[in-house]
Amino acid sequence: MIDMSYRPRLDDLRPITSTSESSLALDTASVRTSPPSSFAGRQGYRAEHLGAFVVPLPDTSAIAADVLPVPGNSDARLDYEHFSIVMSKSRRLALFTGVNIDGSASVSVSRGGDPWAFDGRIPETAQAGDELYANNDFDRGHLVRREDPNWGPTAGVANRDTFHFTNCAPQLSAFNQRTWLSLEDYILSNTRRVGERATVFTGPVFRQNDPVYRGVAIPLAYWKVVAFVHDDGRPSASAYLIDHDVDLTEQSLLFGAFKTYQRSVAGIEGLTDLNFGELRQFDGFSNEEAATGEVVRRLIFGPEDILV
């Protein structure tokens, strides 16, 4: 498990002082914005990526009021190379991301100081930018993992696309370590090793009591849903949740140890109000819950604990 002997309080994250405000303003003034024209021709998320196993983006009908509109796009998706994002209007963060992975065409793209950017297709005020991340312990956490869409001749374009604030969420540095990263490594290495394809959805869990920091409610949990096809042609789906123990008082929030669980697709639907359609029928945990009426939750410490 992740060593969280140091448990930072939200109050411990350095606030913006009168001195840092000026430097923050200078930093944010230099942050670039990608104009709408720069996204022309992007191959966003494709439901048919897994062949006959068609996996559409999650349905947002139950939370339609919180879906940020995208001018010129009736389904409110922001298309990037090999992935797409739907934004939350109220939280200024992604409701979810969806990425297509093609291990047979994977390309290693070095990380060369790619700058984060606003997406010019939506207002900057609808995106949480550097003002949230400056001078504190939050990482600019990729929701679509940088390496995942980097395949085919446009791998470099996909890599740059992942560095938009729409694909960013505030995560303490420990979040990006050990179990969650090993899970992502497992997904990516297996698609590369056997040349398979996978589809991965990722997003935060929004709760009404999420602590507010610099005007942004900070998610305390994140989920991931993975769809793929076995070697024998059998479709499959699995779901995961990373959460951590918290001590919430009137004055502060104490971050506890992160825990990663394998959950059901149906369970993730209950936490997010997203609808994954027929995907739950290809998930053994969802089928078990439907048969028993009991919530299935499996604590995992590494890829060897995953059941598919």
DOKELUM-470299 format. One record per residue (C-alpha): x, y negated, z negated; chain; residue number from 1. Coordinates in steps of 0.05 Angstrom, whole numbers, padded with zeros to 5 digits. Layout:
N
<pt X="X" Y="Y" Z="Z" chaine="A" num="NUM"/>
...
This chain:
308
<pt X="00000" Y="00000" Z="00000" chaine="A" num="1"/>
<pt X="00020" Y="-00072" Z="00008" chaine="A" num="2"/>
<pt X="00058" Y="-00101" Z="-00050" chaine="A" num="3"/>
<pt X="00016" Y="-00158" Z="-00076" chaine="A" num="4"/>
<pt X="00051" Y="-00169" Z="-00143" chaine="A" num="5"/>
<pt X="00051" Y="-00242" Z="-00122" chaine="A" num="6"/>
<pt X="-00022" Y="-00261" Z="-00118" chaine="A" num="7"/>
<pt X="-00030" Y="-00332" Z="-00093" chaine="A" num="8"/>
<pt X="-00090" Y="-00373" Z="-00114" chaine="A" num="9"/>
<pt X="-00126" Y="-00415" Z="-00062" chaine="A" num="10"/>
<pt X="-00109" Y="-00475" Z="-00106" chaine="A" num="11"/>
<pt X="-00035" Y="-00457" Z="-00100" chaine="A" num="12"/>
<pt X="-00036" Y="-00469" Z="-00025" chaine="A" num="13"/>
<pt X="-00002" Y="-00535" Z="-00018" chaine="A" num="14"/>
<pt X="-00053" Y="-00591" Z="-00007" chaine="A" num="15"/>
<pt X="-00044" Y="-00647" Z="00041" chaine="A" num="16"/>
<pt X="-00011" Y="-00705" Z="00004" chaine="A" num="17"/>
<pt X="-00005" Y="-00776" Z="00027" chaine="A" num="18"/>
<pt X="00064" Y="-00760" Z="00054" chaine="A" num="19"/>
<pt X="00044" Y="-00696" Z="00090" chaine="A" num="20"/>
<pt X="-00017" Y="-00728" Z="00120" chaine="A" num="21"/>
<pt X="00026" Y="-00772" Z="00165" chaine="A" num="22"/>
<pt X="00070" Y="-00713" Z="00186" chaine="A" num="23"/>
<pt X="00008" Y="-00671" Z="00198" chaine="A" num="24"/>
<pt X="-00022" Y="-00725" Z="00242" chaine="A" num="25"/>
<pt X="00044" Y="-00727" Z="00281" chaine="A" num="26"/>
<pt X="00045" Y="-00651" Z="00290" chaine="A" num="27"/>
<pt X="-00027" Y="-00645" Z="00312" chaine="A" num="28"/>
<pt X="-00019" Y="-00703" Z="00360" chaine="A" num="29"/>
<pt X="00034" Y="-00662" Z="00397" chaine="A" num="30"/>
<pt X="-00009" Y="-00599" Z="00401" chaine="A" num="31"/>
<pt X="-00028" Y="-00585" Z="00473" chaine="A" num="32"/>
<pt X="-00097" Y="-00573" Z="00502" chaine="A" num="33"/>
<pt X="-00106" Y="-00525" Z="00560" chaine="A" num="34"/>
<pt X="-00152" Y="-00559" Z="00611" chaine="A" num="35"/>
<pt X="-00212" Y="-00520" Z="00637" chaine="A" num="36"/>
<pt X="-00181" Y="-00515" Z="00706" chaine="A" num="37"/>
<pt X="-00122" Y="-00476" Z="00678" chaine="A" num="38"/>
<pt X="-00167" Y="-00416" Z="00664" chaine="A" num="39"/>
<pt X="-00190" Y="-00408" Z="00736" chaine="A" num="40"/>
<pt X="-00190" Y="-00336" Z="00760" chaine="A" num="41"/>
<pt X="-00183" Y="-00304" Z="00691" chaine="A" num="42"/>
<pt X="-00203" Y="-00231" Z="00687" chaine="A" num="43"/>
<pt X="-00238" Y="-00232" Z="00620" chaine="A" num="44"/>
<pt X="-00265" Y="-00173" Z="00581" chaine="A" num="45"/>
<pt X="-00295" Y="-00119" Z="00627" chaine="A" num="46"/>
<pt X="-00348" Y="-00072" Z="00601" chaine="A" num="47"/>
<pt X="-00329" Y="-00020" Z="00654" chaine="A" num="48"/>
<pt X="-00256" Y="-00017" Z="00632" chaine="A" num="49"/>
<pt X="-00265" Y="00055" Z="00606" chaine="A" num="50"/>
<pt X="-00298" Y="00080" Z="00669" chaine="A" num="51"/>
<pt X="-00364" Y="00116" Z="00659" chaine="A" num="52"/>
<pt X="-00361" Y="00099" Z="00585" chaine="A" num="53"/>
<pt X="-00389" Y="00028" Z="00592" chaine="A" num="54"/>
<pt X="-00378" Y="-00015" Z="00531" chaine="A" num="55"/>
<pt X="-00410" Y="-00084" Z="00535" chaine="A" num="56"/>
<pt X="-00393" Y="-00141" Z="00488" chaine="A" num="57"/>
<pt X="-00431" Y="-00140" Z="00422" chaine="A" num="58"/>
<pt X="-00501" Y="-00170" Z="00425" chaine="A" num="59"/>
<pt X="-00507" Y="-00234" Z="00386" chaine="A" num="60"/>
<pt X="-00583" Y="-00243" Z="00388" chaine="A" num="61"/>
<pt X="-00589" Y="-00238" Z="00312" chaine="A" num="62"/>
<pt X="-00540" Y="-00296" Z="00302" chaine="A" num="63"/>
<pt X="-00555" Y="-00335" Z="00366" chaine="A" num="64"/>
<pt X="-00562" Y="-00400" Z="00327" chaine="A" num="65"/>
<pt X="-00488" Y="-00395" Z="00307" chaine="A" num="66"/>
<pt X="-00460" Y="-00379" Z="00376" chaine="A" num="67"/>
<pt X="-00421" Y="-00438" Z="00405" chaine="A" num="68"/>
<pt X="-00445" Y="-00454" Z="00476" chaine="A" num="69"/>
<pt X="-00393" Y="-00455" Z="00531" chaine="A" num="70"/>
<pt X="-00409" Y="-00503" Z="00588" chaine="A" num="71"/>
<pt X="-00422" Y="-00466" Z="00653" chaine="A" num="72"/>
<pt X="-00426" Y="-00398" Z="00619" chaine="A" num="73"/>
<pt X="-00494" Y="-00373" Z="00598" chaine="A" num="74"/>
<pt X="-00467" Y="-00317" Z="00553" chaine="A" num="75"/>
<pt X="-00422" Y="-00365" Z="00514" chaine="A" num="76"/>
<pt X="-00359" Y="-00324" Z="00526" chaine="A" num="77"/>
<pt X="-00291" Y="-00355" Z="00535" chaine="A" num="78"/>
<pt X="-00254" Y="-00312" Z="00586" chaine="A" num="79"/>
<pt X="-00178" Y="-00304" Z="00581" chaine="A" num="80"/>
<pt X="-00134" Y="-00253" Z="00617" chaine="A" num="81"/>
<pt X="-00159" Y="-00184" Z="00597" chaine="A" num="82"/>
<pt X="-00198" Y="-00209" Z="00537" chaine="A" num="83"/>
<pt X="-00257" Y="-00254" Z="00518" chaine="A" num="84"/>
<pt X="-00278" Y="-00292" Z="00456" chaine="A" num="85"/>
<pt X="-00345" Y="-00316" Z="00428" chaine="A" num="86"/>
<pt X="-00340" Y="-00372" Z="00378" chaine="A" num="87"/>
<pt X="-00379" Y="-00389" Z="00315" chaine="A" num="88"/>
<pt X="-00410" Y="-00458" Z="00316" chaine="A" num="89"/>
<pt X="-00412" Y="-00465" Z="00240" chaine="A" num="90"/>
<pt X="-00344" Y="-00435" Z="00223" chaine="A" num="91"/>
<pt X="-00300" Y="-00461" Z="00280" chaine="A" num="92"/>
<pt X="-00270" Y="-00392" Z="00285" chaine="A" num="93"/>
<pt X="-00284" Y="-00333" Z="00331" chaine="A" num="94"/>
<pt X="-00346" Y="-00291" Z="00317" chaine="A" num="95"/>
<pt X="-00309" Y="-00235" Z="00353" chaine="A" num="96"/>
<pt X="-00258" Y="-00220" Z="00406" chaine="A" num="97"/>
<pt X="-00259" Y="-00164" Z="00457" chaine="A" num="98"/>
<pt X="-00196" Y="-00139" Z="00493" chaine="A" num="99"/>
<pt X="-00184" Y="-00087" Z="00546" chaine="A" num="100"/>
<pt X="-00118" Y="-00047" Z="00538" chaine="A" num="101"/>
<pt X="-00087" Y="-00008" Z="00595" chaine="A" num="102"/>
<pt X="-00028" Y="00032" Z="00567" chaine="A" num="103"/>
<pt X="-00008" Y="00059" Z="00635" chaine="A" num="104"/>
<pt X="00007" Y="-00012" Z="00660" chaine="A" num="105"/>
<pt X="00033" Y="-00042" Z="00594" chaine="A" num="106"/>
<pt X="00087" Y="-00095" Z="00602" chaine="A" num="107"/>
<pt X="00134" Y="-00118" Z="00546" chaine="A" num="108"/>
<pt X="00132" Y="-00194" Z="00543" chaine="A" num="109"/>
<pt X="00181" Y="-00227" Z="00496" chaine="A" num="110"/>
<pt X="00155" Y="-00279" Z="00449" chaine="A" num="111"/>
<pt X="00190" Y="-00343" Z="00468" chaine="A" num="112"/>
<pt X="00163" Y="-00397" Z="00421" chaine="A" num="113"/>
<pt X="00095" Y="-00399" Z="00454" chaine="A" num="114"/>
<pt X="00060" Y="-00462" Z="00428" chaine="A" num="115"/>
<pt X="-00011" Y="-00457" Z="00402" chaine="A" num="116"/>
<pt X="-00062" Y="-00496" Z="00442" chaine="A" num="117"/>
<pt X="-00134" Y="-00519" Z="00440" chaine="A" num="118"/>
<pt X="-00181" Y="-00491" Z="00493" chaine="A" num="119"/>
<pt X="-00205" Y="-00550" Z="00534" chaine="A" num="120"/>
<pt X="-00270" Y="-00515" Z="00554" chaine="A" num="121"/>
<pt X="-00299" Y="-00530" Z="00485" chaine="A" num="122"/>
<pt X="-00290" Y="-00590" Z="00440" chaine="A" num="123"/>
<pt X="-00228" Y="-00592" Z="00396" chaine="A" num="124"/>
<pt X="-00273" Y="-00605" Z="00337" chaine="A" num="125"/>
<pt X="-00303" Y="-00536" Z="00348" chaine="A" num="126"/>
<pt X="-00235" Y="-00504" Z="00337" chaine="A" num="127"/>
<pt X="-00194" Y="-00499" Z="00273" chaine="A" num="128"/>
<pt X="-00126" Y="-00526" Z="00293" chaine="A" num="129"/>
<pt X="-00059" Y="-00540" Z="00260" chaine="A" num="130"/>
<pt X="-00091" Y="-00584" Z="00207" chaine="A" num="131"/>
<pt X="-00113" Y="-00519" Z="00173" chaine="A" num="132"/>
<pt X="-00045" Y="-00485" Z="00176" chaine="A" num="133"/>
<pt X="00004" Y="-00541" Z="00161" chaine="A" num="134"/>
<pt X="00046" Y="-00538" Z="00097" chaine="A" num="135"/>
<pt X="00014" Y="-00477" Z="00065" chaine="A" num="136"/>
<pt X="00019" Y="-00401" Z="00062" chaine="A" num="137"/>
<pt X="-00030" Y="-00386" Z="00117" chaine="A" num="138"/>
<pt X="-00007" Y="-00352" Z="00181" chaine="A" num="139"/>
<pt X="-00038" Y="-00367" Z="00248" chaine="A" num="140"/>
<pt X="-00063" Y="-00297" Z="00254" chaine="A" num="141"/>
<pt X="-00077" Y="-00269" Z="00323" chaine="A" num="142"/>
<pt X="-00145" Y="-00236" Z="00328" chaine="A" num="143"/>
<pt X="-00129" Y="-00206" Z="00396" chaine="A" num="144"/>
<pt X="-00060" Y="-00179" Z="00382" chaine="A" num="145"/>
<pt X="-00009" Y="-00212" Z="00426" chaine="A" num="146"/>
<pt X="00015" Y="-00147" Z="00459" chaine="A" num="147"/>
<pt X="-00054" Y="-00117" Z="00473" chaine="A" num="148"/>
<pt X="-00074" Y="-00154" Z="00537" chaine="A" num="149"/>
<pt X="-00002" Y="-00154" Z="00564" chaine="A" num="150"/>
<pt X="-00010" Y="-00106" Z="00622" chaine="A" num="151"/>
<pt X="-00007" Y="-00109" Z="00697" chaine="A" num="152"/>
<pt X="00022" Y="-00164" Z="00740" chaine="A" num="153"/>
<pt X="-00012" Y="-00219" Z="00698" chaine="A" num="154"/>
<pt X="00017" Y="-00196" Z="00632" chaine="A" num="155"/>
<pt X="00053" Y="-00262" Z="00622" chaine="A" num="156"/>
<pt X="-00011" Y="-00301" Z="00632" chaine="A" num="157"/>
<pt X="-00047" Y="-00256" Z="00581" chaine="A" num="158"/>
<pt X="00009" Y="-00267" Z="00531" chaine="A" num="159"/>
<pt X="00004" Y="-00342" Z="00535" chaine="A" num="160"/>
<pt X="-00072" Y="-00339" Z="00531" chaine="A" num="161"/>
<pt X="-00068" Y="-00306" Z="00462" chaine="A" num="162"/>
<pt X="-00037" Y="-00370" Z="00435" chaine="A" num="163"/>
<pt X="-00101" Y="-00409" Z="00433" chaine="A" num="164"/>
<pt X="-00133" Y="-00432" Z="00368" chaine="A" num="165"/>
<pt X="-00197" Y="-00396" Z="00390" chaine="A" num="166"/>
<pt X="-00157" Y="-00331" Z="00380" chaine="A" num="167"/>
<pt X="-00130" Y="-00353" Z="00313" chaine="A" num="168"/>
<pt X="-00154" Y="-00342" Z="00241" chaine="A" num="169"/>
<pt X="-00124" Y="-00362" Z="00174" chaine="A" num="170"/>
<pt X="-00090" Y="-00302" Z="00144" chaine="A" num="171"/>
<pt X="-00042" Y="-00297" Z="00085" chaine="A" num="172"/>
<pt X="00024" Y="-00268" Z="00108" chaine="A" num="173"/>
<pt X="00012" Y="-00202" Z="00072" chaine="A" num="174"/>
<pt X="-00049" Y="-00190" Z="00116" chaine="A" num="175"/>
<pt X="-00005" Y="-00180" Z="00177" chaine="A" num="176"/>
<pt X="00036" Y="-00125" Z="00144" chaine="A" num="177"/>
<pt X="00036" Y="-00050" Z="00134" chaine="A" num="178"/>
<pt X="-00031" Y="-00016" Z="00142" chaine="A" num="179"/>
<pt X="-00067" Y="-00064" Z="00189" chaine="A" num="180"/>
<pt X="-00006" Y="-00072" Z="00233" chaine="A" num="181"/>
<pt X="00007" Y="00002" Z="00233" chaine="A" num="182"/>
<pt X="-00065" Y="00013" Z="00255" chaine="A" num="183"/>
<pt X="-00055" Y="-00035" Z="00313" chaine="A" num="184"/>
<pt X="00012" Y="-00002" Z="00329" chaine="A" num="185"/>
<pt X="-00022" Y="00065" Z="00329" chaine="A" num="186"/>
<pt X="-00076" Y="00042" Z="00378" chaine="A" num="187"/>
<pt X="-00026" Y="00008" Z="00425" chaine="A" num="188"/>
<pt X="00028" Y="00063" Z="00423" chaine="A" num="189"/>
<pt X="-00022" Y="00118" Z="00437" chaine="A" num="190"/>
<pt X="-00051" Y="00082" Z="00497" chaine="A" num="191"/>
<pt X="00020" Y="00071" Z="00522" chaine="A" num="192"/>
<pt X="00044" Y="00142" Z="00507" chaine="A" num="193"/>
<pt X="-00011" Y="00179" Z="00544" chaine="A" num="194"/>
<pt X="-00029" Y="00124" Z="00593" chaine="A" num="195"/>
<pt X="-00099" Y="00117" Z="00567" chaine="A" num="196"/>
<pt X="-00144" Y="00057" Z="00563" chaine="A" num="197"/>
<pt X="-00177" Y="00028" Z="00502" chaine="A" num="198"/>
<pt X="-00225" Y="-00028" Z="00485" chaine="A" num="199"/>
<pt X="-00217" Y="-00064" Z="00419" chaine="A" num="200"/>
<pt X="-00264" Y="-00113" Z="00385" chaine="A" num="201"/>
<pt X="-00239" Y="-00154" Z="00325" chaine="A" num="202"/>
<pt X="-00268" Y="-00209" Z="00282" chaine="A" num="203"/>
<pt X="-00276" Y="-00238" Z="00212" chaine="A" num="204"/>
<pt X="-00331" Y="-00222" Z="00163" chaine="A" num="205"/>
<pt X="-00367" Y="-00287" Z="00147" chaine="A" num="206"/>
<pt X="-00397" Y="-00291" Z="00077" chaine="A" num="207"/>
<pt X="-00436" Y="-00347" Z="00046" chaine="A" num="208"/>
<pt X="-00388" Y="-00351" Z="-00013" chaine="A" num="209"/>
<pt X="-00324" Y="-00354" Z="00027" chaine="A" num="210"/>
<pt X="-00278" Y="-00406" Z="-00005" chaine="A" num="211"/>
<pt X="-00272" Y="-00472" Z="00032" chaine="A" num="212"/>
<pt X="-00202" Y="-00500" Z="00046" chaine="A" num="213"/>
<pt X="-00190" Y="-00564" Z="00085" chaine="A" num="214"/>
<pt X="-00261" Y="-00562" Z="00109" chaine="A" num="215"/>
<pt X="-00258" Y="-00490" Z="00135" chaine="A" num="216"/>
<pt X="-00291" Y="-00431" Z="00100" chaine="A" num="217"/>
<pt X="-00236" Y="-00378" Z="00096" chaine="A" num="218"/>
<pt X="-00256" Y="-00306" Z="00114" chaine="A" num="219"/>
<pt X="-00234" Y="-00255" Z="00062" chaine="A" num="220"/>
<pt X="-00245" Y="-00194" Z="00106" chaine="A" num="221"/>
<pt X="-00234" Y="-00173" Z="00178" chaine="A" num="222"/>
<pt X="-00260" Y="-00116" Z="00220" chaine="A" num="223"/>
<pt X="-00239" Y="-00078" Z="00282" chaine="A" num="224"/>
<pt X="-00279" Y="-00031" Z="00327" chaine="A" num="225"/>
<pt X="-00241" Y="00013" Z="00377" chaine="A" num="226"/>
<pt X="-00271" Y="00050" Z="00436" chaine="A" num="227"/>
<pt X="-00234" Y="00100" Z="00479" chaine="A" num="228"/>
<pt X="-00241" Y="00165" Z="00517" chaine="A" num="229"/>
<pt X="-00208" Y="00230" Z="00493" chaine="A" num="230"/>
<pt X="-00165" Y="00272" Z="00540" chaine="A" num="231"/>
<pt X="-00224" Y="00319" Z="00548" chaine="A" num="232"/>
<pt X="-00268" Y="00262" Z="00573" chaine="A" num="233"/>
<pt X="-00306" Y="00254" Z="00508" chaine="A" num="234"/>
<pt X="-00323" Y="00181" Z="00490" chaine="A" num="235"/>
<pt X="-00306" Y="00160" Z="00420" chaine="A" num="236"/>
<pt X="-00310" Y="00099" Z="00375" chaine="A" num="237"/>
<pt X="-00283" Y="00083" Z="00306" chaine="A" num="238"/>
<pt X="-00286" Y="00023" Z="00260" chaine="A" num="239"/>
<pt X="-00242" Y="-00008" Z="00207" chaine="A" num="240"/>
<pt X="-00246" Y="-00062" Z="00154" chaine="A" num="241"/>
<pt X="-00191" Y="-00097" Z="00116" chaine="A" num="242"/>
<pt X="-00213" Y="-00130" Z="00052" chaine="A" num="243"/>
<pt X="-00181" Y="-00148" Z="-00014" chaine="A" num="244"/>
<pt X="-00200" Y="-00153" Z="-00086" chaine="A" num="245"/>
<pt X="-00215" Y="-00223" Z="-00107" chaine="A" num="246"/>
<pt X="-00226" Y="-00258" Z="-00173" chaine="A" num="247"/>
<pt X="-00272" Y="-00316" Z="-00160" chaine="A" num="248"/>
<pt X="-00280" Y="-00368" Z="-00214" chaine="A" num="249"/>
<pt X="-00306" Y="-00439" Z="-00215" chaine="A" num="250"/>
<pt X="-00235" Y="-00466" Z="-00209" chaine="A" num="251"/>
<pt X="-00198" Y="-00419" Z="-00164" chaine="A" num="252"/>
<pt X="-00196" Y="-00356" Z="-00123" chaine="A" num="253"/>
<pt X="-00144" Y="-00303" Z="-00138" chaine="A" num="254"/>
<pt X="-00124" Y="-00260" Z="-00079" chaine="A" num="255"/>
<pt X="-00117" Y="-00187" Z="-00097" chaine="A" num="256"/>
<pt X="-00088" Y="-00126" Z="-00062" chaine="A" num="257"/>
<pt X="-00109" Y="-00115" Z="00009" chaine="A" num="258"/>
<pt X="-00145" Y="-00051" Z="00024" chaine="A" num="259"/>
<pt X="-00160" Y="-00021" Z="00091" chaine="A" num="260"/>
<pt X="-00219" Y="00024" Z="00102" chaine="A" num="261"/>
<pt X="-00245" Y="00066" Z="00159" chaine="A" num="262"/>
<pt X="-00318" Y="00048" Z="00164" chaine="A" num="263"/>
<pt X="-00375" Y="00064" Z="00210" chaine="A" num="264"/>
<pt X="-00393" Y="00021" Z="00271" chaine="A" num="265"/>
<pt X="-00462" Y="00015" Z="00239" chaine="A" num="266"/>
<pt X="-00430" Y="-00011" Z="00176" chaine="A" num="267"/>
<pt X="-00393" Y="-00065" Z="00214" chaine="A" num="268"/>
<pt X="-00459" Y="-00084" Z="00247" chaine="A" num="269"/>
<pt X="-00489" Y="-00093" Z="00178" chaine="A" num="270"/>
<pt X="-00432" Y="-00138" Z="00156" chaine="A" num="271"/>
<pt X="-00432" Y="-00182" Z="00218" chaine="A" num="272"/>
<pt X="-00503" Y="-00180" Z="00247" chaine="A" num="273"/>
<pt X="-00472" Y="-00161" Z="00313" chaine="A" num="274"/>
<pt X="-00503" Y="-00105" Z="00354" chaine="A" num="275"/>
<pt X="-00456" Y="-00055" Z="00387" chaine="A" num="276"/>
<pt X="-00513" Y="-00020" Z="00422" chaine="A" num="277"/>
<pt X="-00500" Y="00054" Z="00439" chaine="A" num="278"/>
<pt X="-00429" Y="00051" Z="00413" chaine="A" num="279"/>
<pt X="-00450" Y="00076" Z="00344" chaine="A" num="280"/>
<pt X="-00473" Y="00142" Z="00372" chaine="A" num="281"/>
<pt X="-00401" Y="00158" Z="00391" chaine="A" num="282"/>
<pt X="-00376" Y="00146" Z="00320" chaine="A" num="283"/>
<pt X="-00376" Y="00205" Z="00272" chaine="A" num="284"/>
<pt X="-00381" Y="00159" Z="00211" chaine="A" num="285"/>
<pt X="-00445" Y="00126" Z="00238" chaine="A" num="286"/>
<pt X="-00475" Y="00194" Z="00254" chaine="A" num="287"/>
<pt X="-00459" Y="00218" Z="00184" chaine="A" num="288"/>
<pt X="-00491" Y="00157" Z="00152" chaine="A" num="289"/>
<pt X="-00553" Y="00166" Z="00195" chaine="A" num="290"/>
<pt X="-00559" Y="00239" Z="00173" chaine="A" num="291"/>
<pt X="-00545" Y="00228" Z="00099" chaine="A" num="292"/>
<pt X="-00569" Y="00157" Z="00086" chaine="A" num="293"/>
<pt X="-00504" Y="00144" Z="00049" chaine="A" num="294"/>
<pt X="-00450" Y="00093" Z="00066" chaine="A" num="295"/>
<pt X="-00385" Y="00125" Z="00089" chaine="A" num="296"/>
<pt X="-00321" Y="00089" Z="00071" chaine="A" num="297"/>
<pt X="-00252" Y="00120" Z="00075" chaine="A" num="298"/>
<pt X="-00192" Y="00085" Z="00045" chaine="A" num="299"/>
<pt X="-00133" Y="00091" Z="00092" chaine="A" num="300"/>
<pt X="-00059" Y="00077" Z="00079" chaine="A" num="301"/>
<pt X="-00033" Y="00092" Z="00149" chaine="A" num="302"/>
<pt X="-00052" Y="00121" Z="00218" chaine="A" num="303"/>
<pt X="-00046" Y="00191" Z="00191" chaine="A" num="304"/>
<pt X="-00109" Y="00179" Z="00149" chaine="A" num="305"/>
<pt X="-00152" Y="00160" Z="00209" chaine="A" num="306"/>
<pt X="-00207" Y="00207" Z="00231" chaine="A" num="307"/>
<pt X="-00231" Y="00204" Z="00303" chaine="A" num="308"/>
